[in-house]
Amino acid sequence: MNFGADTWWIFGLIVSMAVTIISFFLKRTINQADDHEKSINEIKRTYVTKDEMKDLKTDVNKSISKLQSDVEQIKDTCLTKRDFCNSIAEVKEEIKGQNKLILDLIKEMHGNG
């Protein structure tokens, strides 16, 4: 069988298209494999074992317990806003009383003076 020039040209075009399509899918597969390898390496770099996680949970629970006890201690030893405001009001009343007493003394001294 002899093929003409047109047939060889069509055969070459088909082979070229097949190689291009195969190359495209091969490149895509290789890129996906590279992405998967990067992801796997990232997981290997950052994974935590069960024992490490248990230790972390234990540490967190201890820290939370300490914080709770510290908050309870603060509640017991510190003034509340209401108590502070009441104390300030009492001090203001005492100052008013003393100012009135001082003014009365000054008036009395001027009246007698």
A tleap script that builds the chain and sets N, CA, C and O, in Angstrom:
source leaprc.protein.ff14SB
mol = sequence {
  NMET ASN PHE GLY ALA ASP THR TRP TRP ILE
  PHE GLY LEU ILE VAL SER MET ALA VAL THR
  ILE ILE SER PHE PHE LEU LYS ARG THR ILE
  ASN GLN ALA ASP ASP HIE GLU LYS SER ILE
  ASN GLU ILE LYS ARG THR TYR VAL THR LYS
  ASP GLU MET LYS ASP LEU LYS THR ASP VAL
  ASN LYS SER ILE SER LYS LEU GLN SER ASP
  VAL GLU GLN ILE LYS ASP THR CYS LEU THR
  LYS ARG ASP PHE CYS ASN SER ILE ALA GLU
  VAL LYS GLU GLU ILE LYS GLY GLN ASN LYS
  LEU ILE LEU ASP LEU ILE LYS GLU MET HIE
  GLY ASN CGLY
}
set mol.1.N position { 0.822 -1.166 0.000 }
set mol.1.CA position { 0.000 0.000 0.000 }
set mol.1.C position { 0.875 1.241 0.000 }
set mol.1.O position { 1.811 1.390 0.786 }
set mol.2.N position { 0.532 2.092 -0.894 }
set mol.2.CA position { 1.207 3.374 -0.957 }
set mol.2.C position { 0.210 4.461 -0.556 }
set mol.2.O position { -0.937 4.507 -1.001 }
set mol.3.N position { 0.722 5.326 0.308 }
set mol.3.CA position { -0.123 6.438 0.740 }
set mol.3.C position { 0.356 7.690 0.051 }
set mol.3.O position { 1.544 7.858 -0.226 }
set mol.4.N position { -0.587 8.562 -0.219 }
set mol.4.CA position { -0.244 9.809 -0.875 }
set mol.4.C position { 0.239 10.829 0.145 }
set mol.4.O position { 0.184 10.590 1.352 }
set mol.5.N position { 0.705 11.950 -0.344 }
set mol.5.CA position { 1.226 13.022 0.502 }
set mol.5.C position { 0.137 13.555 1.427 }
set mol.5.O position { 0.410 13.912 2.573 }
set mol.6.N position { -1.084 13.609 0.933 }
set mol.6.CA position { -2.189 14.105 1.761 }
set mol.6.C position { -2.448 13.176 2.942 }
set mol.6.O position { -2.726 13.630 4.053 }
set mol.7.N position { -2.358 11.904 2.698 }
set mol.7.CA position { -2.598 10.934 3.757 }
set mol.7.C position { -1.521 11.056 4.829 }
set mol.7.O position { -1.845 11.021 6.016 }
set mol.8.N position { -0.264 11.196 4.457 }
set mol.8.CA position { 0.821 11.354 5.415 }
set mol.8.C position { 0.663 12.661 6.198 }
set mol.8.O position { 0.980 12.727 7.386 }
set mol.9.N position { 0.176 13.684 5.524 }
set mol.9.CA position { -0.026 14.964 6.199 }
set mol.9.C position { -1.111 14.815 7.270 }
set mol.9.O position { -0.948 15.315 8.383 }
set mol.10.N position { -2.207 14.140 6.952 }
set mol.10.CA position { -3.293 13.910 7.914 }
set mol.10.C position { -2.803 13.005 9.044 }
set mol.10.O position { -3.107 13.253 10.211 }
set mol.11.N position { -2.048 11.961 8.708 }
set mol.11.CA position { -1.490 11.056 9.713 }
set mol.11.C position { -0.569 11.828 10.663 }
set mol.11.O position { -0.633 11.618 11.875 }
set mol.12.N position { 0.256 12.684 10.162 }
set mol.12.CA position { 1.153 13.499 10.982 }
set mol.12.C position { 0.380 14.446 11.883 }
set mol.12.O position { 0.746 14.638 13.043 }
set mol.13.N position { -0.690 15.043 11.360 }
set mol.13.CA position { -1.528 15.937 12.153 }
set mol.13.C position { -2.193 15.174 13.303 }
set mol.13.O position { -2.238 15.669 14.429 }
set mol.14.N position { -2.703 13.988 13.029 }
set mol.14.CA position { -3.351 13.174 14.059 }
set mol.14.C position { -2.346 12.762 15.133 }
set mol.14.O position { -2.646 12.827 16.325 }
set mol.15.N position { -1.162 12.340 14.712 }
set mol.15.CA position { -0.130 11.952 15.687 }
set mol.15.C position { 0.274 13.161 16.533 }
set mol.15.O position { 0.444 13.038 17.747 }
set mol.16.N position { 0.430 14.328 15.899 }
set mol.16.CA position { 0.797 15.544 16.639 }
set mol.16.C position { -0.274 15.900 17.661 }
set mol.16.O position { 0.052 16.247 18.797 }
set mol.17.N position { -1.546 15.819 17.279 }
set mol.17.CA position { -2.639 16.106 18.208 }
set mol.17.C position { -2.646 15.109 19.356 }
set mol.17.O position { -2.856 15.494 20.507 }
set mol.18.N position { -2.421 13.833 19.060 }
set mol.18.CA position { -2.401 12.808 20.102 }
set mol.18.C position { -1.271 13.074 21.085 }
set mol.18.O position { -1.465 12.971 22.296 }
set mol.19.N position { -0.087 13.418 20.573 }
set mol.19.CA position { 1.063 13.715 21.445 }
set mol.19.C position { 0.765 14.945 22.294 }
set mol.19.O position { 1.108 14.970 23.476 }
set mol.20.N position { 0.133 15.970 21.716 }
set mol.20.CA position { -0.204 17.186 22.455 }
set mol.20.C position { -1.191 16.883 23.569 }
set mol.20.O position { -1.023 17.350 24.696 }
set mol.21.N position { -2.225 16.098 23.257 }
set mol.21.CA position { -3.225 15.756 24.270 }
set mol.21.C position { -2.605 14.925 25.384 }
set mol.21.O position { -2.855 15.171 26.564 }
set mol.22.N position { -1.802 13.949 25.011 }
set mol.22.CA position { -1.133 13.112 26.013 }
set mol.22.C position { -0.200 13.953 26.865 }
set mol.22.O position { -0.139 13.760 28.079 }
set mol.23.N position { 0.528 14.880 26.258 }
set mol.23.CA position { 1.442 15.754 26.998 }
set mol.23.C position { 0.676 16.635 27.975 }
set mol.23.O position { 1.112 16.838 29.108 }
set mol.24.N position { -0.469 17.159 27.533 }
set mol.24.CA position { -1.286 18.004 28.407 }
set mol.24.C position { -1.716 17.237 29.654 }
set mol.24.O position { -1.532 17.713 30.775 }
set mol.25.N position { -2.284 16.057 29.459 }
set mol.25.CA position { -2.754 15.281 30.612 }
set mol.25.C position { -1.596 14.788 31.481 }
set mol.25.O position { -1.733 14.712 32.702 }
set mol.26.N position { -0.473 14.457 30.875 }
set mol.26.CA position { 0.696 14.035 31.639 }
set mol.26.C position { 1.215 15.192 32.505 }
set mol.26.O position { 1.550 14.992 33.673 }
set mol.27.N position { 1.280 16.391 31.935 }
set mol.27.CA position { 1.737 17.561 32.695 }
set mol.27.C position { 0.783 17.852 33.838 }
set mol.27.O position { 1.214 18.143 34.953 }
set mol.28.N position { -0.518 17.774 33.562 }
set mol.28.CA position { -1.506 18.018 34.606 }
set mol.28.C position { -1.371 17.001 35.734 }
set mol.28.O position { -1.457 17.364 36.907 }
set mol.29.N position { -1.165 15.759 35.398 }
set mol.29.CA position { -0.997 14.711 36.407 }
set mol.29.C position { 0.263 14.941 37.236 }
set mol.29.O position { 0.253 14.770 38.456 }
set mol.30.N position { 1.331 15.324 36.576 }
set mol.30.CA position { 2.587 15.600 37.291 }
set mol.30.C position { 2.409 16.789 38.232 }
set mol.30.O position { 2.885 16.752 39.367 }
set mol.31.N position { 1.728 17.845 37.774 }
set mol.31.CA position { 1.480 19.012 38.630 }
set mol.31.C position { 0.633 18.634 39.846 }
set mol.31.O position { 0.892 19.100 40.955 }
set mol.32.N position { -0.372 17.794 39.636 }
set mol.32.CA position { -1.192 17.346 40.762 }
set mol.32.C position { -0.367 16.530 41.738 }
set mol.32.O position { -0.524 16.667 42.951 }
set mol.33.N position { 0.511 15.682 41.220 }
set mol.33.CA position { 1.372 14.882 42.095 }
set mol.33.C position { 2.293 15.793 42.897 }
set mol.33.O position { 2.523 15.549 44.082 }
set mol.34.N position { 2.825 16.844 42.264 }
set mol.34.CA position { 3.676 17.794 42.980 }
set mol.34.C position { 2.894 18.518 44.074 }
set mol.34.O position { 3.398 18.714 45.180 }
set mol.35.N position { 1.658 18.914 43.759 }
set mol.35.CA position { 0.826 19.580 44.765 }
set mol.35.C position { 0.535 18.649 45.933 }
set mol.35.O position { 0.571 19.062 47.092 }
set mol.36.N position { 0.250 17.395 45.620 }
set mol.36.CA position { -0.009 16.418 46.686 }
set mol.36.C position { 1.245 16.209 47.533 }
set mol.36.O position { 1.156 16.078 48.754 }
set mol.37.N position { 2.392 16.178 46.899 }
set mol.37.CA position { 3.640 16.009 47.643 }
set mol.37.C position { 3.868 17.196 48.573 }
set mol.37.O position { 4.291 17.017 49.714 }
set mol.38.N position { 3.590 18.404 48.094 }
set mol.38.CA position { 3.727 19.589 48.954 }
set mol.38.C position { 2.776 19.501 50.139 }
set mol.38.O position { 3.155 19.806 51.270 }
set mol.39.N position { 1.548 19.087 49.883 }
set mol.39.CA position { 0.563 18.968 50.961 }
set mol.39.C position { 0.997 17.921 51.979 }
set mol.39.O position { 0.890 18.135 53.187 }
set mol.40.N position { 1.479 16.806 51.492 }
set mol.40.CA position { 1.934 15.739 52.389 }
set mol.40.C position { 3.115 16.211 53.222 }
set mol.40.O position { 3.180 15.932 54.419 }
set mol.41.N position { 4.040 16.914 52.608 }
set mol.41.CA position { 5.195 17.432 53.353 }
set mol.41.C position { 4.753 18.438 54.409 }
set mol.41.O position { 5.303 18.458 55.510 }
set mol.42.N position { 3.768 19.272 54.088 }
set mol.42.CA position { 3.241 20.233 55.062 }
set mol.42.C position { 2.588 19.504 56.229 }
set mol.42.O position { 2.766 19.894 57.383 }
set mol.43.N position { 1.843 18.461 55.938 }
set mol.43.CA position { 1.213 17.669 56.996 }
set mol.43.C position { 2.280 17.003 57.860 }
set mol.43.O position { 2.170 16.994 59.086 }
set mol.44.N position { 3.305 16.448 57.230 }
set mol.44.CA position { 4.390 15.810 57.986 }
set mol.44.C position { 5.083 16.815 58.892 }
set mol.44.O position { 5.490 16.486 60.006 }
set mol.45.N position { 5.213 18.037 58.405 }
set mol.45.CA position { 5.917 19.064 59.163 }
set mol.45.C position { 5.097 19.553 60.350 }
set mol.45.O position { 5.669 19.939 61.370 }
set mol.46.N position { 3.769 19.546 60.239 }
set mol.46.CA position { 2.947 20.171 61.272 }
set mol.46.C position { 2.049 19.216 62.051 }
set mol.46.O position { 1.273 19.675 62.889 }
set mol.47.N position { 2.120 17.931 61.816 }
set mol.47.CA position { 1.204 17.026 62.507 }
set mol.47.C position { 1.553 16.896 63.985 }
set mol.47.O position { 2.681 17.162 64.401 }
set mol.48.N position { 0.564 16.485 64.760 }
set mol.48.CA position { 0.720 16.321 66.200 }
set mol.48.C position { 0.317 14.895 66.552 }
set mol.48.O position { -0.700 14.390 66.077 }
set mol.49.N position { 1.118 14.258 67.383 }
set mol.49.CA position { 0.787 12.892 67.792 }
set mol.49.C position { -0.276 12.931 68.892 }
set mol.49.O position { -0.542 13.980 69.479 }
set mol.50.N position { -0.872 11.779 69.157 }
set mol.50.CA position { -1.903 11.698 70.186 }
set mol.50.C position { -1.331 12.041 71.555 }
set mol.50.O position { -1.985 12.718 72.348 }
set mol.51.N position { -0.119 11.582 71.838 }
set mol.51.CA position { 0.505 11.869 73.131 }
set mol.51.C position { 0.760 13.365 73.295 }
set mol.51.O position { 0.533 13.930 74.365 }
set mol.52.N position { 1.231 13.994 72.224 }
set mol.52.CA position { 1.455 15.443 72.287 }
set mol.52.C position { 0.141 16.182 72.515 }
set mol.52.O position { 0.096 17.166 73.254 }
set mol.53.N position { -0.913 15.713 71.886 }
set mol.53.CA position { -2.215 16.345 72.052 }
set mol.53.C position { -2.732 16.163 73.475 }
set mol.53.O position { -3.315 17.085 74.045 }
set mol.54.N position { -2.523 14.979 74.055 }
set mol.54.CA position { -2.937 14.750 75.437 }
set mol.54.C position { -2.178 15.673 76.382 }
set mol.54.O position { -2.762 16.260 77.293 }
set mol.55.N position { -0.864 15.797 76.157 }
set mol.55.CA position { -0.064 16.695 76.984 }
set mol.55.C position { -0.545 18.132 76.862 }
set mol.55.O position { -0.626 18.858 77.853 }
set mol.56.N position { -0.863 18.530 75.645 }
set mol.56.CA position { -1.359 19.889 75.415 }
set mol.56.C position { -2.688 20.105 76.132 }
set mol.56.O position { -2.891 21.144 76.760 }
set mol.57.N position { -3.586 19.138 76.044 }
set mol.57.CA position { -4.878 19.252 76.729 }
set mol.57.C position { -4.686 19.346 78.237 }
set mol.57.O position { -5.357 20.132 78.905 }
set mol.58.N position { -3.768 18.544 78.771 }
set mol.58.CA position { -3.499 18.577 80.200 }
set mol.58.C position { -2.978 19.948 80.610 }
set mol.58.O position { -3.423 20.509 81.611 }
set mol.59.N position { -2.042 20.485 79.844 }
set mol.59.CA position { -1.499 21.810 80.141 }
set mol.59.C position { -2.579 22.884 80.077 }
set mol.59.O position { -2.634 23.767 80.933 }
set mol.60.N position { -3.426 22.807 79.075 }
set mol.60.CA position { -4.503 23.795 78.935 }
set mol.60.C position { -5.469 23.687 80.103 }
set mol.60.O position { -5.894 24.705 80.649 }
set mol.61.N position { -5.818 22.480 80.490 }
set mol.61.CA position { -6.739 22.304 81.621 }
set mol.61.C position { -6.136 22.838 82.913 }
set mol.61.O position { -6.840 23.450 83.716 }
set mol.62.N position { -4.839 22.615 83.124 }
set mol.62.CA position { -4.174 23.147 84.316 }
set mol.62.C position { -4.184 24.675 84.291 }
set mol.62.O position { -4.432 25.318 85.311 }
set mol.63.N position { -3.915 25.242 83.128 }
set mol.63.CA position { -3.903 26.701 83.011 }
set mol.63.C position { -5.283 27.283 83.276 }
set mol.63.O position { -5.409 28.307 83.948 }
set mol.64.N position { -6.309 26.639 82.757 }
set mol.64.CA position { -7.673 27.118 82.969 }
set mol.64.C position { -8.030 27.038 84.453 }
set mol.64.O position { -8.650 27.955 84.993 }
set mol.65.N position { -7.647 25.961 85.104 }
set mol.65.CA position { -7.933 25.814 86.533 }
set mol.65.C position { -7.240 26.909 87.336 }
set mol.65.O position { -7.829 27.488 88.249 }
set mol.66.N position { -5.997 27.186 86.991 }
set mol.66.CA position { -5.255 28.247 87.683 }
set mol.66.C position { -5.914 29.597 87.451 }
set mol.66.O position { -6.037 30.397 88.378 }
set mol.67.N position { -6.332 29.851 86.235 }
set mol.67.CA position { -7.010 31.116 85.945 }
set mol.67.C position { -8.305 31.242 86.740 }
set mol.67.O position { -8.621 32.316 87.252 }
set mol.68.N position { -9.050 30.149 86.843 }
set mol.68.CA position { -10.295 30.189 87.610 }
set mol.68.C position { -10.030 30.484 89.076 }
set mol.68.O position { -10.747 31.268 89.697 }
set mol.69.N position { -8.999 29.854 89.630 }
set mol.69.CA position { -8.690 30.122 91.038 }
set mol.69.C position { -8.193 31.558 91.219 }
set mol.69.O position { -8.496 32.194 92.228 }
set mol.70.N position { -7.436 32.069 90.252 }
set mol.70.CA position { -6.981 33.459 90.322 }
set mol.70.C position { -8.156 34.427 90.260 }
set mol.70.O position { -8.179 35.425 90.980 }
set mol.71.N position { -9.118 34.141 89.413 }
set mol.71.CA position { -10.304 35.001 89.309 }
set mol.71.C position { -11.080 34.977 90.615 }
set mol.71.O position { -11.548 36.018 91.076 }
set mol.72.N position { -11.222 33.806 91.214 }
set mol.72.CA position { -11.926 33.710 92.501 }
set mol.72.C position { -11.183 34.510 93.568 }
set mol.72.O position { -11.810 35.195 94.375 }
set mol.73.N position { -9.864 34.429 93.578 }
set mol.73.CA position { -9.065 35.193 94.541 }
set mol.73.C position { -9.246 36.693 94.315 }
set mol.73.O position { -9.363 37.456 95.274 }
set mol.74.N position { -9.270 37.110 93.070 }
set mol.74.CA position { -9.468 38.533 92.758 }
set mol.74.C position { -10.846 38.984 93.235 }
set mol.74.O position { -10.989 40.076 93.785 }
set mol.75.N position { -11.848 38.152 93.026 }
set mol.75.CA position { -13.198 38.497 93.490 }
set mol.75.C position { -13.227 38.678 95.001 }
set mol.75.O position { -13.922 39.555 95.515 }
set mol.76.N position { -12.464 37.843 95.715 }
set mol.76.CA position { -12.461 37.912 97.175 }
set mol.76.C position { -11.671 39.109 97.703 }
set mol.76.O position { -12.024 39.665 98.742 }
set mol.77.N position { -10.620 39.511 97.013 }
set mol.77.CA position { -9.721 40.525 97.567 }
set mol.77.C position { -9.915 41.923 96.998 }
set mol.77.O position { -9.351 42.875 97.537 }
set mol.78.N position { -10.672 42.081 95.955 }
set mol.78.CA position { -10.811 43.395 95.324 }
set mol.78.C position { -12.186 43.994 95.588 }
set mol.78.O position { -13.161 43.293 95.856 }
set mol.79.N position { -12.222 45.318 95.502 }
set mol.79.CA position { -13.489 46.032 95.647 }
set mol.79.C position { -14.308 45.925 94.374 }
set mol.79.O position { -13.777 45.879 93.264 }
set mol.80.N position { -15.590 45.888 94.566 }
set mol.80.CA position { -16.448 45.962 93.388 }
set mol.80.C position { -16.650 47.436 93.045 }
set mol.80.O position { -16.334 48.317 93.845 }
set mol.81.N position { -17.161 47.684 91.888 }
set mol.81.CA position { -17.399 49.060 91.462 }
set mol.81.C position { -18.415 49.720 92.396 }
set mol.81.O position { -18.271 50.894 92.740 }
set mol.82.N position { -19.421 48.985 92.799 }
set mol.82.CA position { -20.446 49.533 93.690 }
set mol.82.C position { -19.836 49.915 95.040 }
set mol.82.O position { -20.119 50.991 95.566 }
set mol.83.N position { -18.995 49.034 95.603 }
set mol.83.CA position { -18.351 49.340 96.879 }
set mol.83.C position { -17.457 50.566 96.760 }
set mol.83.O position { -17.434 51.412 97.654 }
set mol.84.N position { -16.726 50.662 95.668 }
set mol.84.CA position { -15.850 51.812 95.447 }
set mol.84.C position { -16.668 53.107 95.389 }
set mol.84.O position { -16.327 54.104 96.027 }
set mol.85.N position { -17.742 53.068 94.618 }
set mol.85.CA position { -18.595 54.262 94.492 }
set mol.85.C position { -19.202 54.642 95.838 }
set mol.85.O position { -19.280 55.827 96.161 }
set mol.86.N position { -19.631 53.665 96.626 }
set mol.86.CA position { -20.181 53.954 97.958 }
set mol.86.C position { -19.130 54.581 98.856 }
set mol.86.O position { -19.428 55.519 99.595 }
set mol.87.N position { -17.908 54.076 98.801 }
set mol.87.CA position { -16.826 54.640 99.612 }
set mol.87.C position { -16.537 56.077 99.200 }
set mol.87.O position { -16.349 56.942 100.056 }
set mol.88.N position { -16.502 56.330 97.930 }
set mol.88.CA position { -16.252 57.689 97.438 }
set mol.88.C position { -17.376 58.623 97.883 }
set mol.88.O position { -17.119 59.763 98.272 }
set mol.89.N position { -18.611 58.149 97.826 }
set mol.89.CA position { -19.748 58.968 98.256 }
set mol.89.C position { -19.635 59.304 99.744 }
set mol.89.O position { -19.927 60.426 100.158 }
set mol.90.N position { -19.210 58.326 100.537 }
set mol.90.CA position { -19.026 58.582 101.966 }
set mol.90.C position { -17.940 59.617 102.203 }
set mol.90.O position { -18.094 60.500 103.047 }
set mol.91.N position { -16.847 59.516 101.466 }
set mol.91.CA position { -15.757 60.476 101.614 }
set mol.91.C position { -16.235 61.871 101.215 }
set mol.91.O position { -15.911 62.853 101.883 }
set mol.92.N position { -16.996 61.961 100.141 }
set mol.92.CA position { -17.526 63.257 99.711 }
set mol.92.C position { -18.430 63.852 100.785 }
set mol.92.O position { -18.370 65.054 101.046 }
set mol.93.N position { -19.261 63.032 101.406 }
set mol.93.CA position { -20.139 63.525 102.477 }
set mol.93.C position { -19.325 64.028 103.655 }
set mol.93.O position { -19.649 65.061 104.241 }
set mol.94.N position { -18.271 63.305 104.004 }
set mol.94.CA position { -17.413 63.746 105.108 }
set mol.94.C position { -16.748 65.073 104.772 }
set mol.94.O position { -16.655 65.957 105.623 }
set mol.95.N position { -16.285 65.215 103.532 }
set mol.95.CA position { -15.653 66.477 103.112 }
set mol.95.C position { -16.661 67.607 103.163 }
set mol.95.O position { -16.334 68.706 103.611 }
set mol.96.N position { -17.891 67.356 102.707 }
set mol.96.CA position { -18.928 68.388 102.772 }
set mol.96.C position { -19.171 68.814 104.213 }
set mol.96.O position { -19.289 70.003 104.507 }
set mol.97.N position { -19.246 67.821 105.120 }
set mol.97.CA position { -19.466 68.131 106.537 }
set mol.97.C position { -18.325 68.955 107.109 }
set mol.97.O position { -18.545 69.902 107.864 }
set mol.98.N position { -17.095 68.584 106.738 }
set mol.98.CA position { -15.938 69.329 107.236 }
set mol.98.C position { -15.899 70.731 106.635 }
set mol.98.O position { -15.561 71.688 107.332 }
set mol.99.N position { -16.236 70.867 105.364 }
set mol.99.CA position { -16.274 72.188 104.740 }
set mol.99.C position { -17.320 73.075 105.423 }
set mol.99.O position { -17.085 74.263 105.644 }
set mol.100.N position { -18.465 72.495 105.752 }
set mol.100.CA position { -19.512 73.257 106.426 }
set mol.100.C position { -19.030 73.697 107.802 }
set mol.100.O position { -19.279 74.826 108.224 }
set mol.101.N position { -18.343 72.801 108.496 }
set mol.101.CA position { -17.813 73.127 109.809 }
set mol.101.C position { -16.785 74.246 109.706 }
set mol.101.O position { -16.786 75.178 110.509 }
set mol.102.N position { -15.898 74.144 108.700 }
set mol.102.CA position { -14.875 75.183 108.510 }
set mol.102.C position { -15.533 76.517 108.183 }
set mol.102.O position { -15.142 77.549 108.727 }
set mol.103.N position { -16.522 76.507 107.306 }
set mol.103.CA position { -17.220 77.748 106.962 }
set mol.103.C position { -17.924 78.335 108.173 }
set mol.103.O position { -17.918 79.551 108.361 }
set mol.104.N position { -18.523 77.502 108.986 }
set mol.104.CA position { -19.187 77.992 110.212 }
set mol.104.C position { -18.149 78.613 111.142 }
set mol.104.O position { -18.404 79.666 111.727 }
set mol.105.N position { -16.991 77.987 111.288 }
set mol.105.CA position { -15.935 78.530 112.138 }
set mol.105.C position { -15.441 79.871 111.600 }
set mol.105.O position { -15.207 80.809 112.363 }
set mol.106.N position { -15.285 79.952 110.276 }
set mol.106.CA position { -14.825 81.218 109.671 }
set mol.106.C position { -15.871 82.309 109.900 }
set mol.106.O position { -15.517 83.438 110.237 }
set mol.107.N position { -17.134 81.992 109.723 }
set mol.107.CA position { -18.203 82.975 109.957 }
set mol.107.C position { -18.209 83.414 111.405 }
set mol.107.O position { -18.369 84.597 111.705 }
set mol.108.N position { -18.037 82.470 112.288 }
set mol.108.CA position { -18.038 82.791 113.720 }
set mol.108.C position { -16.861 83.675 114.061 }
set mol.108.O position { -16.994 84.612 114.849 }
set mol.109.N position { -15.692 83.386 113.470 }
set mol.109.CA position { -14.506 84.212 113.752 }
set mol.109.C position { -14.689 85.613 113.195 }
set mol.109.O position { -14.289 86.578 113.848 }
set mol.110.N position { -15.265 85.761 112.036 }
set mol.110.CA position { -15.505 87.074 111.450 }
set mol.110.C position { -16.593 87.833 112.224 }
set mol.110.O position { -16.554 89.056 112.360 }
set mol.111.N position { -17.538 87.078 112.711 }
set mol.111.CA position { -18.611 87.721 113.470 }
set mol.111.C position { -18.120 88.216 114.805 }
set mol.111.O position { -18.590 89.245 115.291 }
set mol.112.N position { -17.201 87.523 115.401 }
set mol.112.CA position { -16.690 87.886 116.718 }
set mol.112.C position { -15.456 88.774 116.569 }
set mol.112.O position { -15.085 89.482 117.505 }
set mol.113.N position { -14.823 88.741 115.403 }
set mol.113.CA position { -13.574 89.406 115.220 }
set mol.113.C position { -13.702 90.830 114.949 }
set mol.113.O position { -12.697 91.518 114.771 }
savepdb mol mol.pdb
quit
